[in-house]
Amino acid sequence: MKSIKKSILLISVLAISLAFTSCGFGSDDGSVNDNTGNSSADNNTSDNKDNSIYYLNFKPEVAQIYEEIAKTYKQETGVTLNVVTAASGTYEQTLKSEIAKADAPAIFQINGPKGYASWKNYCADLSDTEIYQHLTDKELAIKNDDGVYGIPYVVEGYGIIYNEKIMDEYFELDTKQTDVDSVDEINNFETLSAVVEDMTANKDKLGIDGVFASTSLKSGDDWRWHTHLANIPLYYEFLENNIDLSSDSTNEIEFSKDEGFKNIFDLYINNSTVEPKILGTKQTADSMAEFALGQCAMVQNGNWAWEQINDVSGNTVNEDDIGFLPIFIGEEGEENQGIAVGTENFLAINSQVSEEKQKLASDFLYWLYSSEKGKDYVINELGFIAPFDTFSEDEKPTDPLAREVVEWIEEDDVTNIPWNFTIFPSQNFKDEFGTALLQYVQGKKEWTDVKETVVEKWKAESK
C-alpha cells in the first residue's frame, strides 16, 4: 500500500469548486456588509482604495466569521479586507463577472488543476510567498512547470461516523453472534457487514431503530452517495488502471467497481432507521438528527458534521464517543485503507491586479495562518485543519471529528483515500446518478441500469 503522504499527494489533482451564498463587500472599518451586491469600488474611497483587499470567498458558513477577521485585521494593520461570497451555485459565474472589473478580486479560489486551466491568466505565481513557504507538504499545491498557482488552506475528511457508546454496548451483548469485540477489529467490508447485520438483529436490545441513519435520497440531499460514496470505488478503478487524473483519460469510466458501491449502499439501506421506500423524502439533516438522538449507531458524513450533531436539541452523543471508520467496499487489501482525506479549497492571487495589491493579499494570507490572532480564528472559529507548519501540535481544531481526521492523517501504514470526486464531470451527472439510486431503492431500476446510467452520463457530460 502507498503511504499517507503519497495518498494525500494526489489531492493536488483532485479539486472542484463549491457553491456558496451571497455576502456583501466590506466597509471602511474592515467589516463585511449585508447582501447588497455593491461593488468594492463603490465602498472604497480614493484614500484607502490602494490599501484594501478584495477577497472573493466561497464558503458561506464562514462569511460572518470573516466579518470579525476583517475588523481585527483592520485594527492590527490598517488594511481593509473586503469579503464577498457568491450566491449559491454561482461561484464561477460570479468570478467571471467580478474578475473583469477594474476593482477585481485580489484573492479568489480555483478548483484544482482543471480550475487553474480555466483561470491561469489570472493566477499569480506564489512560489515566493510566505504562505507557500510554510505549506506542510508542498506537493499539495497546484503547480505548473516551476510555478505555484494554488495553495490549499484546509484539509477535511469523511467516512462512517460511529457512536462508540452504542458499539461498546453491542460488543458486550451475550446474544452477539460475531467474534468482534472492538471497533478497531472492523477493517474490511466482510467484518463490517457481519457486525452491522448482527446489530440489526439485536437492535431492540441496543435501543436503536437501525444501525445506519436514513440514506438521504431527496433531490439535492443525495450528495453523500453520488459524490462522496462514489469516490471510493472510482478511486480503486483509477488506481487499478493507472489513470492520469489530469488527462483526458478520465473522460470515460467503466465503473468496474460498481459491485463494491452496491455492497456498502445495500448495507446502508437494508440496516437503516427507516424503510427504503421512504428514503426519497429524507434529507441529510434527518440523518444527522437520528444519529445525534441515539436512534442509530452509524452515519456516513465528514468532519463538518460535528456541528450538525452537537446542535441537535437533545443530542446524546458525547465528544468522547464519536469516531470514524473507513468506507469499506470489499476491495483486496482494504485492511490498510483509511478514511477519505482531501481538500476542495485552493487560494489564488490575481496576477492582473497591481503588485501592491498582490503583496497586500499575500500579507493577509500569511497573517491569517501565522499570527496568534489569525490562527485563533482558523482553529476556533473557522474550524479548519490547516496544512501549514505555523501551527504547533497544540494548535489544532477542537471539535472531535476534526481531531479524528488529524489522527487518520498521522496514522502510520494507512492509505487515506484522496478526493477523486473532484474530477466528476458535472452536477448534471451527479443528479442523474442520484435519481438512478432512488429508482433502484424504489424497485424501479435494476442495479445494471444504475451502472449503465453512471457510465453513459459520465461520458456524455465529459464532452
C-alpha positions as semicolon CSV with decimal commas, in nm:
position;residue;x (nm);y (nm);z (nm)
1;M;0,000;0,000;0,000
2;K;0,108;0,356;-0,059
3;S;0,199;0,581;0,229
4;I;-0,035;0,850;0,356
5;K;0,184;1,119;0,206
6;K;0,157;0,959;-0,136
7;S;-0,219;0,932;-0,092
8;I;-0,260;1,293;0,015
9;L;-0,021;1,399;-0,260
10;L;-0,295;1,308;-0,507
11;I;-0,514;1,578;-0,360
12;S;-0,346;1,841;-0,574
13;V;-0,502;1,687;-0,884
14;L;-0,843;1,635;-0,733
15;A;-1,021;1,962;-0,662
16;I;-1,360;2,101;-0,755
17;S;-1,522;2,430;-0,661
18;L;-1,808;2,460;-0,413
19;A;-2,118;2,677;-0,439
20;F;-2,199;2,945;-0,185
21;T;-2,437;3,213;-0,056
22;S;-2,418;3,587;-0,111
23;C;-2,239;3,829;0,118
24;G;-2,170;4,197;0,057
25;F;-1,848;4,393;0,035
26;G;-1,650;4,530;0,326
27;S;-1,687;4,876;0,471
28;D;-1,406;5,111;0,562
29;D;-1,382;4,977;0,917
30;G;-1,290;4,636;0,778
31;S;-1,630;4,478;0,831
32;V;-1,847;4,288;0,584
33;N;-2,175;4,446;0,474
34;D;-2,506;4,273;0,410
35;N;-2,606;4,116;0,081
36;T;-2,628;4,441;-0,115
37;G;-2,434;4,326;-0,419
38;N;-2,249;4,658;-0,425
39;S;-1,900;4,655;-0,574
40;S;-1,599;4,721;-0,358
41;A;-1,521;5,015;-0,582
42;D;-1,846;5,172;-0,457
43;N;-1,748;5,121;-0,093
44;N;-1,387;5,236;-0,102
45;T;-1,275;5,596;-0,106
46;S;-0,977;5,715;-0,307
47;D;-0,781;5,746;0,019
48;N;-0,798;5,378;0,110
49;K;-0,856;5,207;-0,225
50;D;-0,490;5,112;-0,258
51;N;-0,484;4,986;0,099
52;S;-0,765;4,734;0,070
53;I;-0,801;4,371;-0,033
54;Y;-1,098;4,225;-0,220
55;Y;-1,142;3,858;-0,124
56;L;-1,397;3,652;-0,322
57;N;-1,482;3,376;-0,074
58;F;-1,693;3,068;-0,150
59;K;-1,761;2,925;0,196
60;P;-2,097;3,066;0,312
61;E;-2,079;2,911;0,656
62;V;-1,780;3,131;0,745
63;A;-1,893;3,461;0,594
64;Q;-1,982;3,612;0,932
65;I;-1,654;3,496;1,080
66;Y;-1,473;3,688;0,810
67;E;-1,657;3,997;0,931
68;E;-1,476;3,957;1,263
69;I;-1,148;3,876;1,091
70;A;-1,179;4,187;0,874
71;K;-1,230;4,413;1,177
72;T;-0,935;4,261;1,362
73;Y;-0,709;4,285;1,058
74;K;-0,806;4,650;1,009
75;Q;-0,722;4,724;1,371
76;E;-0,384;4,549;1,353
77;T;-0,264;4,660;1,011
78;G;-0,484;4,946;0,887
79;V;-0,567;4,739;0,578
80;T;-0,932;4,694;0,478
81;L;-1,047;4,343;0,395
82;N;-1,349;4,340;0,162
83;V;-1,510;3,995;0,157
84;V;-1,772;3,881;-0,094
85;T;-1,932;3,536;-0,104
86;A;-2,104;3,434;-0,427
87;A;-2,467;3,326;-0,425
88;S;-2,530;2,953;-0,405
89;G;-2,432;2,774;-0,723
90;T;-2,287;3,082;-0,888
91;Y;-1,921;3,097;-0,781
92;E;-1,774;3,052;-1,129
93;Q;-2,030;3,290;-1,277
94;T;-1,959;3,550;-1,007
95;L;-1,585;3,514;-1,053
96;K;-1,619;3,567;-1,427
97;S;-1,815;3,884;-1,363
98;E;-1,601;4,024;-1,083
99;I;-1,259;3,942;-1,227
100;A;-1,334;4,159;-1,531
101;K;-1,398;4,470;-1,321
102;A;-1,147;4,745;-1,264
103;D;-1,156;4,668;-0,892
104;A;-1,126;4,290;-0,928
105;P;-1,074;4,033;-0,650
106;A;-0,715;4,009;-0,533
107;I;-0,782;3,671;-0,365
108;F;-1,008;3,404;-0,512
109;Q;-1,047;3,025;-0,525
110;I;-0,983;2,779;-0,808
111;N;-1,099;2,421;-0,836
112;G;-0,769;2,242;-0,867
113;P;-0,570;2,181;-1,186
114;K;-0,877;2,198;-1,408
115;G;-0,978;2,522;-1,244
116;Y;-0,627;2,652;-1,291
117;A;-0,653;2,570;-1,660
118;S;-0,958;2,797;-1,677
119;W;-0,807;3,081;-1,474
120;K;-0,433;3,052;-1,543
121;N;-0,421;3,401;-1,696
122;Y;-0,526;3,541;-1,358
123;C;-0,320;3,321;-1,124
124;A;-0,002;3,475;-0,988
125;D;0,300;3,258;-0,914
126;L;0,301;3,206;-0,536
127;S;0,640;3,036;-0,515
128;D;0,798;3,322;-0,321
129;T;0,510;3,392;-0,085
130;E;0,542;3,333;0,288
131;I;0,223;3,127;0,297
132;Y;0,363;2,879;0,043
133;Q;0,694;2,851;0,227
134;H;0,503;2,724;0,531
135;L;0,285;2,471;0,349
136;T;0,350;2,142;0,529
137;D;0,352;1,932;0,214
138;K;0,426;2,146;-0,090
139;E;0,306;1,870;-0,320
140;L;-0,045;1,965;-0,213
141;A;-0,018;2,290;-0,406
142;I;-0,135;2,339;-0,764
143;K;0,175;2,366;-0,978
144;N;0,262;2,414;-1,341
145;D;0,623;2,390;-1,458
146;D;0,822;2,574;-1,189
147;G;0,533;2,791;-1,070
148;V;0,286;2,757;-0,781
149;Y;-0,062;2,887;-0,857
150;G;-0,296;2,750;-0,591
151;I;-0,245;2,683;-0,221
152;P;-0,477;2,459;-0,014
153;Y;-0,584;2,614;0,313
154;V;-0,796;2,343;0,473
155;V;-0,792;1,963;0,478
156;E;-1,110;1,766;0,553
157;G;-1,211;1,403;0,582
158;Y;-1,515;1,180;0,566
159;G;-1,607;0,820;0,639
160;I;-1,854;0,626;0,853
161;I;-1,912;0,816;1,176
162;Y;-1,993;0,583;1,466
163;N;-2,121;0,618;1,822
164;E;-1,871;0,425;2,034
165;K;-2,108;0,400;2,328
166;I;-2,362;0,204;2,122
167;M;-2,089;-0,002;1,960
168;D;-1,950;-0,099;2,301
169;E;-2,298;-0,199;2,416
170;Y;-2,316;-0,433;2,118
171;F;-1,975;-0,586;2,187
172;E;-2,091;-0,671;2,540
173;L;-2,416;-0,845;2,436
174;D;-2,445;-1,209;2,535
175;T;-2,654;-1,264;2,219
176;K;-2,383;-1,133;1,987
177;Q;-2,315;-1,374;1,700
178;T;-1,981;-1,233;1,582
179;D;-1,640;-1,267;1,744
180;V;-1,566;-0,895;1,701
181;D;-1,501;-0,722;2,032
182;S;-1,386;-0,376;1,927
183;V;-1,434;-0,116;1,656
184;D;-1,060;-0,149;1,592
185;E;-1,123;-0,501;1,460
186;I;-1,352;-0,373;1,184
187;N;-1,103;-0,332;0,900
188;N;-1,280;-0,464;0,590
189;F;-1,627;-0,491;0,438
190;E;-1,678;-0,854;0,540
191;T;-1,630;-0,772;0,907
192;L;-1,831;-0,450;0,887
193;S;-2,119;-0,630;0,718
194;A;-2,123;-0,909;0,976
195;V;-2,125;-0,664;1,266
196;V;-2,393;-0,441;1,112
197;E;-2,628;-0,727;1,031
198;D;-2,587;-0,876;1,379
199;M;-2,650;-0,533;1,534
200;T;-2,971;-0,514;1,331
201;A;-3,077;-0,849;1,471
202;N;-3,012;-0,708;1,820
203;K;-3,141;-0,355;1,761
204;D;-3,418;-0,385;2,024
205;K;-3,164;-0,476;2,291
206;L;-2,947;-0,187;2,179
207;G;-3,238;0,055;2,185
208;I;-3,187;0,173;1,826
209;D;-3,417;0,198;1,525
210;G;-3,144;0,086;1,289
211;V;-2,767;0,063;1,261
212;F;-2,735;0,334;0,995
213;A;-2,908;0,669;0,978
214;S;-3,151;0,711;0,690
215;T;-2,988;0,730;0,348
216;S;-3,098;1,075;0,233
217;L;-3,204;1,044;-0,130
218;K;-3,417;1,355;-0,161
219;S;-3,301;1,554;-0,462
220;G;-3,026;1,793;-0,353
221;D;-2,950;1,587;-0,042
222;D;-2,809;1,282;-0,219
223;W;-2,453;1,417;-0,248
224;R;-2,324;1,177;0,016
225;W;-2,388;0,889;-0,225
226;H;-2,349;1,012;-0,585
227;T;-2,034;1,206;-0,489
228;H;-1,871;1,101;-0,162
229;L;-1,960;0,733;-0,167
230;A;-1,893;0,701;-0,541
231;N;-1,546;0,841;-0,479
232;I;-1,435;0,516;-0,314
233;P;-1,494;0,265;-0,598
234;L;-1,376;0,516;-0,858
235;Y;-1,055;0,571;-0,663
236;Y;-0,985;0,197;-0,685
237;E;-1,075;0,190;-1,056
238;F;-0,842;0,478;-1,138
239;L;-0,567;0,326;-0,925
240;E;-0,601;-0,017;-1,086
241;N;-0,591;0,130;-1,437
242;N;-0,313;0,377;-1,357
243;I;-0,524;0,670;-1,480
244;D;-0,371;1,018;-1,501
245;L;-0,642;1,223;-1,334
246;S;-0,537;1,545;-1,506
247;S;-0,566;1,393;-1,853
248;D;-0,848;1,313;-2,095
249;S;-0,829;0,954;-1,970
250;T;-1,098;1,049;-1,720
251;N;-1,349;1,137;-1,993
252;E;-1,484;0,782;-1,973
253;I;-1,514;0,532;-1,689
254;E;-1,600;0,164;-1,669
255;F;-1,749;0,181;-1,318
256;S;-1,574;-0,151;-1,281
257;K;-1,604;-0,142;-0,901
258;D;-1,981;-0,095;-0,908
259;E;-2,035;-0,411;-0,702
260;G;-1,830;-0,253;-0,425
261;F;-2,056;0,054;-0,432
262;K;-2,362;-0,172;-0,426
263;N;-2,217;-0,368;-0,132
264;I;-2,196;-0,073;0,102
265;F;-2,503;0,108;-0,034
266;D;-2,720;-0,201;0,021
267;L;-2,576;-0,235;0,371
268;Y;-2,683;0,123;0,441
269;I;-3,040;0,094;0,312
270;N;-3,111;-0,255;0,447
271;N;-2,996;-0,177;0,801
272;S;-3,143;0,170;0,831
273;T;-3,368;0,352;1,075
274;V;-3,640;0,368;0,808
275;E;-3,779;0,156;0,527
276;P;-3,608;0,202;0,189
277;K;-3,931;0,312;0,021
278;I;-3,934;0,648;0,204
279;L;-3,568;0,737;0,154
280;G;-3,663;0,977;-0,126
281;T;-3,815;1,206;0,138
282;K;-3,514;1,204;0,367
283;Q;-3,262;1,488;0,400
284;T;-2,911;1,498;0,545
285;A;-3,048;1,690;0,844
286;D;-3,279;1,395;0,919
287;S;-2,983;1,156;0,915
288;M;-2,775;1,371;1,147
289;A;-3,065;1,417;1,389
290;E;-3,121;1,040;1,405
291;F;-2,754;0,991;1,488
292;A;-2,749;1,275;1,741
293;L;-3,053;1,135;1,923
294;G;-2,906;0,787;1,952
295;Q;-3,157;0,628;1,715
296;C;-2,873;0,468;1,518
297;A;-2,507;0,382;1,562
298;M;-2,354;0,494;1,231
299;V;-2,387;0,757;0,959
300;Q;-2,171;0,841;0,659
301;N;-2,052;1,202;0,664
302;G;-1,747;1,423;0,718
303;N;-1,581;1,613;0,999
304;W;-1,802;1,915;0,921
305;A;-2,095;1,714;1,064
306;W;-1,997;1,761;1,428
307;E;-2,167;2,098;1,448
308;Q;-2,484;1,948;1,298
309;I;-2,477;1,667;1,555
310;N;-2,390;1,884;1,852
311;D;-2,655;2,145;1,772
312;V;-2,944;1,897;1,767
313;S;-3,174;1,958;2,063
314;G;-3,150;1,654;2,290
315;N;-2,818;1,536;2,143
316;T;-2,697;1,225;2,327
317;V;-2,358;1,184;2,156
318;N;-2,062;1,287;2,368
319;E;-1,739;1,415;2,217
320;D;-1,554;1,114;2,356
321;D;-1,799;0,871;2,194
322;I;-1,758;0,968;1,830
323;G;-1,516;0,835;1,572
324;F;-1,455;0,747;1,206
325;L;-1,445;0,415;1,028
326;P;-1,329;0,393;0,664
327;I;-1,591;0,326;0,398
328;F;-1,517;-0,035;0,306
329;I;-1,649;-0,179;-0,021
330;G;-1,482;-0,522;-0,035
331;E;-1,156;-0,437;-0,214
332;E;-0,850;-0,655;-0,168
333;G;-0,609;-0,501;0,082
334;E;-0,863;-0,261;0,230
335;E;-0,746;-0,361;0,577
336;N;-0,489;-0,083;0,531
337;Q;-0,741;0,168;0,396
338;G;-0,815;0,489;0,582
339;I;-1,089;0,749;0,551
340;A;-1,125;0,989;0,256
341;V;-0,897;1,289;0,310
342;G;-0,870;1,586;0,079
343;T;-0,942;1,948;0,000
344;E;-1,167;2,139;-0,234
345;N;-1,024;2,475;-0,142
346;F;-0,728;2,636;-0,321
347;L;-0,637;3,000;-0,281
348;A;-0,512;3,204;-0,574
349;I;-0,390;3,563;-0,601
350;N;-0,494;3,768;-0,902
351;S;-0,193;3,832;-1,127
352;Q;-0,382;4,112;-1,304
353;V;-0,410;4,343;-1,003
354;S;-0,120;4,571;-0,912
355;E;0,191;4,435;-0,745
356;E;0,096;4,637;-0,438
357;K;-0,241;4,462;-0,422
358;Q;-0,077;4,124;-0,472
359;K;0,158;4,198;-0,183
360;L;-0,134;4,306;0,039
361;A;-0,314;3,982;-0,048
362;S;-0,010;3,770;0,029
363;D;0,048;3,953;0,358
364;F;-0,312;3,896;0,470
365;L;-0,299;3,524;0,399
366;Y;0,025;3,486;0,590
367;W;-0,118;3,687;0,882
368;L;-0,427;3,467;0,896
369;Y;-0,225;3,145;0,910
370;S;0,071;3,259;1,120
371;S;-0,026;3,532;1,369
372;E;-0,168;3,443;1,708
373;K;-0,500;3,615;1,639
374;G;-0,521;3,479;1,286
375;K;-0,453;3,124;1,396
376;D;-0,709;3,156;1,674
377;Y;-0,972;3,239;1,412
378;V;-0,859;2,948;1,194
379;I;-0,870;2,692;1,475
380;N;-1,158;2,803;1,694
381;E;-1,388;2,995;1,460
382;L;-1,329;2,868;1,108
383;G;-1,255;2,520;1,243
384;F;-1,001;2,446;0,969
385;I;-0,743;2,170;0,971
386;A;-0,478;2,397;0,826
387;P;-0,187;2,236;0,632
388;F;0,082;2,481;0,748
389;D;0,379;2,435;0,980
390;T;0,296;2,762;1,156
391;F;0,057;2,559;1,372
392;S;0,202;2,371;1,667
393;E;0,087;2,032;1,793
394;D;-0,134;2,212;2,045
395;E;-0,291;2,435;1,781
396;K;-0,542;2,201;1,623
397;P;-0,921;2,215;1,582
398;T;-1,116;2,144;1,898
399;D;-1,411;1,951;1,759
400;P;-1,382;1,572;1,792
401;L;-1,432;1,478;1,426
402;A;-1,166;1,723;1,309
403;R;-0,931;1,569;1,566
404;E;-1,018;1,227;1,428
405;V;-0,922;1,339;1,076
406;V;-0,586;1,459;1,206
407;E;-0,531;1,121;1,373
408;W;-0,607;0,937;1,048
409;I;-0,368;1,163;0,859
410;E;-0,095;1,089;1,112
411;E;-0,167;0,713;1,125
412;D;0,125;0,501;1,008
413;D;0,086;0,236;0,737
414;V;-0,259;0,356;0,631
415;T;-0,363;0,480;0,287
416;N;-0,625;0,751;0,312
417;I;-0,848;0,781;0,005
418;P;-0,795;1,104;-0,194
419;W;-1,090;1,310;-0,310
420;N;-1,121;1,182;-0,667
421;F;-1,478;1,309;-0,682
422;T;-1,330;1,647;-0,763
423;I;-1,298;1,536;-1,126
424;F;-1,659;1,421;-1,165
425;P;-1,779;1,575;-1,492
426;S;-2,076;1,787;-1,384
427;Q;-2,360;1,845;-1,141
428;N;-2,599;1,706;-1,401
429;F;-2,409;1,376;-1,393
430;K;-2,444;1,365;-1,016
431;D;-2,814;1,446;-1,032
432;E;-2,875;1,167;-1,284
433;F;-2,675;0,926;-1,066
434;G;-2,879;1,025;-0,761
435;T;-3,207;0,976;-0,948
436;A;-3,095;0,630;-1,059
437;L;-3,008;0,538;-0,700
438;L;-3,352;0,647;-0,581
439;Q;-3,521;0,444;-0,855
440;Y;-3,310;0,143;-0,755
441;V;-3,420;0,179;-0,393
442;Q;-3,781;0,211;-0,505
443;G;-3,754;-0,104;-0,717
444;K;-3,796;0,084;-1,044
445;K;-3,443;0,008;-1,171
446;E;-3,217;-0,294;-1,159
447;W;-2,859;-0,239;-1,047
448;T;-2,737;-0,299;-1,402
449;D;-2,949;0,002;-1,504
450;V;-2,778;0,216;-1,240
451;K;-2,436;0,115;-1,368
452;E;-2,537;0,189;-1,724
453;T;-2,663;0,534;-1,622
454;V;-2,337;0,614;-1,447
455;V;-2,118;0,508;-1,738
456;E;-2,328;0,675;-2,009
457;K;-2,395;1,002;-1,826
458;W;-2,028;1,036;-1,729
459;K;-1,925;1,002;-2,094
460;A;-2,195;1,240;-2,216
461;E;-2,119;1,508;-1,958
462;S;-1,743;1,481;-2,013
463;K;-1,795;1,602;-2,368
